[in-house]
Amino acid sequence: MLTHDELIAKMLADPDVKAEYDRLNASEEFLLLDIVLAARKASGLTQAEVAERMGTQAPAVARLESSMTTGKHSPTLATLRKYVEACGKQLVISVV
């Protein structure tokens, strides 16, 4: 049985898979997902704990996190603000 890292390496050896991976990895949605997941990880909170602090249910937080990977749904700034504040962080937006 392959380890996770071995499986990833095997999949990324396929040029088509690698191209799609690179395309997705460069998207704003994946960047945003990385940022919010890092905020939750740094806070040491579970989805359920973030949900409680946001005044919602854990499945809503799971949907929020997964929606950012599809690009089909963009969370509102208010929702992102509540999420990061629940993680003890501050939402800062800049244009460069």
VOPAKOL-273695 format. One record per residue: residue number from 1; x, y, z of N, C-alpha, C in turn; residue in three letters. Coordinates in steps of 0.1 Angstrom, whole numbers, always signed. Each point is the difference from the previous one (the first is absolute). Example, Ala and Ser with C-alpha at 12.3 -4.5 7.8 and 13.67 -1.06 7.14 Angstrom:
(1 (+132 -57 +78) (-9 +12 +0) (+9 +12 +0) "ala"),
(2 (-4 +11 -7) (+9 +11 +0) (-8 +11 +8) "ser"),
END
This chain:
(1 (+8 -12 +0) (-8 +12 +0) (+9 +12 +0) "met"),
(2 (-4 +10 -8) (+8 +13 -1) (-4 +9 +12) "leu"),
(3 (+10 +8 +3) (-2 +10 +10) (-7 +12 -7) "thr"),
(4 (-5 +9 +7) (-6 +12 -6) (+10 +7 -9) "his"),
(5 (+12 +3 +5) (+10 +7 -8) (+3 -8 -13) "asp"),
(6 (+1 -13 +2) (+3 -8 -12) (-11 +0 -10) "glu"),
(7 (-12 +0 +4) (-12 +1 -9) (+0 +13 -7) "leu"),
(8 (+2 +11 +8) (+1 +13 -7) (+11 +1 -10) "ile"),
(9 (+11 -5 +3) (+11 +0 -10) (-3 -8 -12) "ala"),
(10 (-7 -11 +2) (-3 -9 -11) (-11 +7 -9) "lys"),
(11 (-10 +7 +6) (-10 +7 -8) (+6 +12 -7) "met"),
(12 (+9 +7 +6) (+6 +12 -6) (+10 -3 -11) "leu"),
(13 (+4 -13 -1) (+8 -4 -11) (-7 +0 -13) "ala"),
(14 (-14 +0 +0) (-8 +0 -12) (-1 +15 -4) "asp"),
(15 (+5 +4 -12) (+0 +14 -4) (-14 +7 +0) "pro"),
(16 (-10 -8 -3) (-14 +6 +0) (-4 +4 +15) "asp"),
(17 (+3 -10 +9) (-3 +3 +14) (+8 +11 +5) "val"),
(18 (+13 +0 -3) (+8 +11 +5) (-4 +14 -5) "lys"),
(19 (-4 +0 -13) (-5 +13 -6) (-12 +5 +8) "ala"),
(20 (-10 -9 +2) (-12 +4 +7) (+3 +4 +15) "glu"),
(21 (+9 -8 +6) (+4 +3 +14) (+6 +15 +0) "tyr"),
(22 (+9 +2 -9) (+7 +14 +0) (-11 +11 -3) "asp"),
(23 (-9 -3 -9) (-11 +10 -3) (-8 +3 +13) "arg"),
(24 (-4 -11 +7) (-8 +2 +12) (+8 +7 +11) "leu"),
(25 (+12 -4 +1) (+9 +5 +11) (+2 +14 -1) "asn"),
(26 (+0 +6 -13) (+2 +14 -2) (-13 +8 +1) "ala"),
(27 (-11 -6 +2) (-13 +7 +1) (-1 +7 +13) "ser"),
(28 (-8 +11 +0) (-2 +8 +12) (-8 -8 +10) "glu"),
(29 (-9 -9 -5) (-8 -8 +9) (+9 -9 +9) "glu"),
(30 (+10 -7 -7) (+9 -9 +8) (+8 +8 +9) "phe"),
(31 (+5 +12 -4) (+8 +8 +9) (-8 +5 +12) "leu"),
(32 (-13 +4 -2) (-8 +3 +11) (-3 -11 +9) "leu"),
(33 (-2 -12 -6) (-2 -12 +8) (+12 -3 +9) "leu"),
(34 (+12 +1 -6) (+12 -2 +8) (+1 +9 +12) "asp"),
(35 (-4 +13 -3) (+1 +10 +10) (-10 -3 +12) "ile"),
(36 (-12 -3 -4) (-10 -2 +11) (+3 -13 +8) "val"),
(37 (+4 -10 -8) (+3 -13 +7) (+12 +2 +9) "leu"),
(38 (+10 +8 -4) (+12 +3 +8) (-5 +8 +13) "ala"),
(39 (-9 +9 -2) (-5 +7 +12) (-7 -9 +10) "ala"),
(40 (-8 -9 -5) (-6 -10 +9) (+10 -9 +6) "arg"),
(41 (+10 -5 -7) (+10 -9 +5) (+8 +8 +11) "lys"),
(42 (+4 +12 -3) (+7 +8 +10) (-7 +2 +13) "ala"),
(43 (-14 +1 -2) (-8 +2 +12) (-2 -12 +8) "ser"),
(44 (+3 -12 -6) (-2 -13 +6) (-15 -4 +2) "gly"),
(45 (-8 +6 -9) (-15 -2 +1) (-4 -10 -10) "leu"),
(46 (-11 -7 +3) (-6 -9 -9) (-11 +8 -8) "thr"),
(47 (-5 -7 -10) (-11 +7 -7) (-12 +3 +9) "gln"),
(48 (-3 -10 +9) (-11 +2 +9) (+2 +12 +10) "ala"),
(49 (+13 +1 +4) (+3 +11 +9) (-1 +14 -7) "glu"),
(50 (+5 +0 -12) (-2 +12 -8) (-14 +4 -2) "val"),
(51 (-8 -11 -4) (-14 +2 -2) (-7 +6 +12) "ala"),
(52 (+3 -6 +12) (-6 +5 +12) (+3 +15 +2) "glu"),
(53 (+12 +4 -2) (+4 +14 +2) (-6 +9 -11) "arg"),
(54 (-3 -6 -11) (-7 +8 -11) (-15 +0 +2) "met"),
(55 (-5 -8 +9) (-15 -1 +2) (-7 -8 -11) "gly"),
(56 (+7 -10 -5) (-5 -9 -10) (+3 -14 +3) "thr"),
(57 (-3 -9 -9) (+3 -15 +2) (+12 -4 -7) "gln"),
(58 (+6 -11 +4) (+13 -5 -6) (-2 -3 -15) "ala"),
(59 (-11 -6 -4) (-2 -2 -15) (+1 +13 -8) "pro"),
(60 (-4 +11 +5) (+1 +13 -7) (+14 +4 -2) "ala"),
(61 (+9 -3 +10) (+14 +3 -1) (+7 -9 -10) "val"),
(62 (-4 -13 +1) (+5 -9 -10) (-4 +4 -14) "ala"),
(63 (-12 +4 -2) (-4 +4 -13) (+7 +13 -5) "arg"),
(64 (+3 +9 +10) (+7 +12 -3) (+14 -3 -5) "leu"),
(65 (+7 -9 +8) (+13 -4 -4) (+1 -7 -13) "glu"),
(66 (-10 -9 -3) (+1 -8 -12) (-5 +9 -12) "ser"),
(67 (-8 +10 +2) (-5 +8 -11) (+11 +8 -6) "ser"),
(68 (+10 +3 +8) (+12 +8 -6) (+8 -8 -9) "met"),
(69 (-1 -13 +0) (+8 -8 -9) (-6 -1 -14) "thr"),
(70 (-13 +2 -1) (-7 -2 -13) (-1 +13 -8) "thr"),
(71 (+1 +12 +6) (-2 +12 -7) (-14 +3 -4) "gly"),
(72 (-9 -9 +4) (-14 +2 -4) (-8 +9 +10) "lys"),
(73 (+6 +1 +12) (-6 +9 +10) (+11 +8 +6) "his"),
(74 (-3 +13 +1) (+10 +9 +7) (-7 +5 +13) "ser"),
(75 (+6 -3 +11) (-5 +4 +13) (+0 +16 +0) "pro"),
(76 (-10 +5 +7) (+0 +15 +2) (+12 +4 +9) "thr"),
(77 (+3 +13 -1) (+10 +5 +9) (-4 -1 +15) "leu"),
(78 (-13 +2 +2) (-5 -1 +14) (+2 -14 +5) "ala"),
(79 (-3 -10 -8) (+2 -14 +4) (+15 -3 +2) "thr"),
(80 (+9 +4 -9) (+14 -2 +2) (+5 +7 +13) "leu"),
(81 (-5 +12 +2) (+4 +8 +12) (-5 -8 +13) "arg"),
(82 (-12 -5 +0) (-4 -8 +12) (+8 -12 +2) "lys"),
(83 (+4 -7 -11) (+8 -12 +1) (+14 +3 +6) "tyr"),
(84 (+7 +10 -6) (+13 +3 +5) (+0 +6 +14) "val"),
(85 (-10 +7 +3) (-1 +6 +14) (-3 -12 +10) "glu"),
(86 (-8 -10 -5) (-2 -12 +9) (+13 -7 +3) "ala"),
(87 (+10 +2 -10) (+13 -7 +2) (+10 +10 +7) "cys"),
(88 (-5 +11 +5) (+8 +9 +7) (+9 +9 -9) "gly"),
(89 (-4 +1 -13) (+8 +7 -9) (-8 +12 -5) "lys"),
(90 (+6 +9 -8) (-6 +11 -6) (+1 +0 -15) "gln"),
(91 (-11 +3 -7) (-1 +0 -14) (+6 +13 -5) "leu"),
(92 (+10 -1 -9) (+7 +12 -6) (+0 -2 -15) "val"),
(93 (-5 +9 -7) (-1 -1 -15) (+9 +11 -5) "ile"),
(94 (+8 -3 -10) (+8 +10 -7) (+0 -2 -15) "ser"),
(95 (+3 +10 -7) (+1 +0 -15) (+14 +4 -3) "val"),
(96 (+7 -8 -8) (+14 +3 -3) (+1 +0 -15) "val"),
END
